[in-house]
């Protein structure tokens, strides 16, 4: 499970949704997350619900 918080629009177009792309699925070593909005924080959980990645500063 991936949770993205506080997405800030990169443009002023308010008709877009808070969507993002995550690939590859399934992940082996590395993955990519892309969004048209700025991601301020990222939480990733494993299948059992355990938090495995928590980032509050995304570069």
Residue pairs with C-beta under 8 A, 6 or more apart in sequence:
1 44
1 45
1 49
2 20
2 22
2 33
2 42
2 43
2 44
2 45
3 42
3 43
3 44
3 45
4 18
4 20
4 33
4 35
4 39
4 41
4 42
4 43
5 40
5 41
5 42
5 43
6 40
6 41
7 18
7 35
7 37
7 38
7 39
7 40
8 37
8 38
8 40
9 16
9 36
9 37
9 38
10 36
10 37
10 38
11 36
16 36
16 37
18 37
19 35
19 36
20 33
20 34
20 35
20 37
20 39
21 32
21 33
21 34
21 35
22 31
22 32
22 33
23 31
23 32
24 31
33 39
33 42
38 58
39 58
40 56
40 58
41 54
41 55
41 56
41 58
42 53
42 54
42 55
42 58
43 51
43 53
43 54
44 51
44 52
44 53
44 54
45 51
45 52
46 52
